[in-house]
Amino acid sequence: MKPIWIVDDDKSIRWVLEKALERENIPHRSFSSPNDVLNALEKEVPQVLISDIRMPRGNGLDLLQTINASHPQIPVIIMTAYSDLDSAVSSFQGGAFEYITKPFDIDKAIELIRRAVEFSSSAQGNAKELTAWRQESTEIIGQSPAMQEIFRAIGRLAQSHATVLITGESGTGKELVAQALHKHSPRAKGPFISFSTAAVPKELLESELFGHERGAFPGALTLRRGRFEKADGGTLFLDEISDMPFELQTRLLRALTDGHFYRIGCQDPIKANVRIIASTHQNLEARVAAGLFREDLLHRLNLIRLRMPPLRERSEDIPVLARHFMLSCAKSLGVEPKKLSDEVLKEISGMPFTGNVRQLENLCHWLTVMSPSNLIGIGDLPGNIASDSAAQPFLTQGDPLNNGSIATRPNTQDWEGGLGRLAVKMLEDGETNVYDALCSRFEKAVLQAALEVTRGRRVEAAQRLGIGRNTITRKLQELGIDD
């Protein structure tokens, strides 16, 4: 086995690690600065490198970047102080294998080094495999100033148990931030439980969240522990909290206030030590004003608010995100990764991506499957995406790749012109009731689009379209739309 290299300007840290590695009969070598490491790399390479993040004569992140570029097969473990966790999160973005915080438990440090050695050995020097692992293990990708603010916020919240509200458009990665907040918190060893109000039928929401006793209602054949109880000691992520029914908001507020809750059908309170992280793509203050969300619950959730920037505000991240998705999609499909040309990267970097990161991932998935070339050029992009930056790809619900081919969103002139041409053709063909037929088709397209954007939530779709709840229900029935 090649030696483990230690680089730290603190002699005491080097000494502690050296003695621990000696006890384990693990070969090692120590350095006091990154420059000494770079000089040594010209003659040999280590099995694993463990480096401090900040040193008077060099920077651990710069060293990490250099090693990733020249020797990507070497796992790098970053050491950092608690006050520097924002840099530790950034070190993950730079491709670090893992990081440990000072003061660290020496046994845990040795265990981590052994894991890195095992991984390095199993990779057998395959730089491509290790690079793919690093890409997939990265929590959140982004080097833009907007994302650096998110990374710094995660670092500052690393030792906190505070409730966090994450806002942002759909597809921006709110759940990834919640997972990162959990992973970098004192609750990291506890469970991370996700609960989406929109994904559960309304009649089952209370049972899913708080659980029920056997026999509490027809069909309750066994005792069921709810998500709140399952998250004890860890984190409960309430996705799209704005969709939670008003009566369930009251129960949630009571649980957050005194730390107790009741299973359905149970008279005895249950205490759970749970950190709440909530997310929403809606304006909760507007929901409060409309009487759809409790103001006191908003105050309880809004202790710390993080806003996830839409992709159009971090367009400089699009190339690295696209490369990551091309790699991960290829691996999931078991095919050779395809490369995006510089022209394609420039083209897609100028697109607004209204569906945000999720939409970019869908595009990369489509290109991985459908492009005939290993080097993807402008001509390989779907539809008229290359010629019209206003036309953005999205997956429709009828496509085999998440059910759809990539469609394009026409600009105003395109669809109006198409509608006019269709009307002319129908009139020339002698069809009757042309007006009613076209109106029905228009209404159906608009309603389906609204339901797609709101993930099937009829009340929200009605609000965003500016029509009443009863109106949308009646229209869906009339048009035969099953959402």
HELIX and SHEET records of a PDB file:
HELIX    1   1 LYS A   11  ARG A   23  1                                  13    
HELIX    2   2 PRO A   34  LEU A   41  1                                   8    
HELIX    3   3 GLY A   60  SER A   70  1                                  11    
HELIX    4   4 TYR A   82  ASP A   84  5                                   3    
HELIX    5   5 LEU A   85  GLN A   93  1                                   9    
HELIX    6   6 ILE A  106  ALA A  123  1                                  18    
HELIX    7   7 ALA A  127  SER A  137  1                                  11    
HELIX    8   8 PRO A  145  ARG A  156  1                                  12    
HELIX    9   9 LYS A  174  LYS A  183  1                                  10    
HELIX   10  10 THR A  197  ALA A  199  5                                   3    
HELIX   11  11 LYS A  202  LEU A  204  5                                   3    
HELIX   12  12 LEU A  205  PHE A  210  1                                   6    
HELIX   13  13 ARG A  227  LYS A  230  1                                   4    
HELIX   14  14 ILE A  241  ASP A  243  5                                   3    
HELIX   15  15 PHE A  246  ASP A  258  1                                  13    
HELIX   16  16 LEU A  284  ALA A  289  1                                   6    
HELIX   17  17 GLU A  295  LEU A  301  1                                   7    
HELIX   18  18 LEU A  311  GLU A  313  5                                   3    
HELIX   19  19 SER A  315  ASP A  317  5                                   3    
HELIX   20  20 ILE A  318  LEU A  333  1                                  16    
HELIX   21  21 ASP A  342  SER A  349  1                                   8    
HELIX   22  22 ASN A  356  MET A  370  1                                  15    
HELIX   23  23 ILE A  378  ASP A  380  5                                   3    
HELIX   24  24 THR A  412  GLU A  428  1                                  17    
HELIX   25  25 VAL A  434  VAL A  453  1                                  20    
HELIX   26  26 ARG A  458  LEU A  465  1                                   8    
HELIX   27  27 ARG A  469  LEU A  479  1                                  11    
SHEET    1   A 5 HIS A  28  PHE A  31  0                                        
SHEET    2   A 5 ILE A   4  VAL A   7  1                                        
SHEET    3   A 5 VAL A  48  ASP A  52  1                                        
SHEET    4   A 5 VAL A  76  ALA A  81  1                                        
SHEET    5   A 5 GLU A  98  LYS A 102  1                                        
SHEET    1   B 2 ARG A  54  MET A  55  0                                        
SHEET    2   B 2 GLY A  58  ASN A  59 -1                                        
SHEET    1   C 5 PHE A 192  SER A 196  0                                        
SHEET    2   C 5 THR A 235  ASP A 239  1                                        
SHEET    3   C 5 ARG A 275  THR A 280  1                                        
SHEET    4   C 5 VAL A 164  THR A 167  1                                        
SHEET    5   C 5 ILE A 304  ARG A 307  1                                        
SHEET    1   D 2 GLY A 211  HIS A 212  0                                        
SHEET    2   D 2 ARG A 224  ARG A 225 -1                                        
SHEET    1   E 2 HIS A 260  PHE A 261  0                                        
SHEET    2   E 2 ILE A 270  LYS A 271 -1                                        
SHEET    1   F 2 LYS A 339  LEU A 340  0                                        
SHEET    2   F 2 LEU A 375  ILE A 376  1                                        
SHEET    1   G 2 PRO A 393  LEU A 395  0                                        
SHEET    2   G 2 ILE A 406  THR A 408 -1                                        
END                                                                             
